Amino acid sequence: MLVVRCSACKRKIWKYDKIGPGEVLRCHKDRIKKHWLWQEAGYKVQCLCGKDIGIDKGSYFKMVAGAFTCSGTKRNI
């Protein structure tokens, strides 16, 4: 499980079940296990500090590179 945080204010955004190696380019909504503080502004996902974290693409969020940090472990299958 990875904890996704805002890179600007370090606030926790959500806990995500990452499958496989590589970067976090998309966060599938069905793999988000716990939500903390974030908001949607139209089709954008924002931290409460106002920084854009991702873009809502329906079944997943397309993440903005450099707008978030991740800590934790990835699941390799």
N, C-alpha and C positions, 0 to 999 in steps of 0.2 A: 504494500500500500504506500502511496505517495501522498504527502501533504503539500498542497499547492498554496503558495503564499504570494501576496502582492510584493513586487520588488521595490516599490516606493516606500510603503509604510510597514511592511513585514507582517501584515494582518493575515490570518488564516482564511482561505477562501473555501476549499473543500478537500475531502479525502478521496483519492482516486485509485482504483485498482488498475494499475498499468500492466499490460500483458506484453511481453517481449522486450528485446533490447531497443535502444534508440531513443531519440528525443521525444518529448511530449508535443506533438503537433496538433493533435485532436484529443478532446476529452469526450468520450461517448457518455451520454446522459445516464444510460442504464448501469454504467460502471462507477458512477459517483455514489459513494457510500454514505457520506456525511457532509451536510452543508453547514458552513459557518456564515459569516457576514459578507454578502455581496448583493448587487442589485442589477436589474435589467433596465436598460434605457433604449427602448425600441428593440433593435436586433443586436445590440451590444451588451456584453457582460462587463460590469464595472465593479471595482472595489469601492468601498464606502468613501475612500479618499478621492474618488473621481477618475482614477486611472483605468483605461480600457484594458481588460484582461483577455477577452475573446469576442468572437462573433457567433451568434446563434445560427446554425445551419440546419436546423430541424432535429435530427437524431443525435447530433454532436455539436460541440463548441469548437470552432477553429481558433486555436490559441495564438495570441500575439507574442512573437518572439521578443524576449527581453522584458516583458511586462510582468513576469512571474518567476518564482523560483520553486524548485521541488526538492524535497528531502524524503528519504525512506528507501524502500527496496522495490524493484520491479520483479514481476512474476515471469519466469522463463518457461515456456512450454514448447 
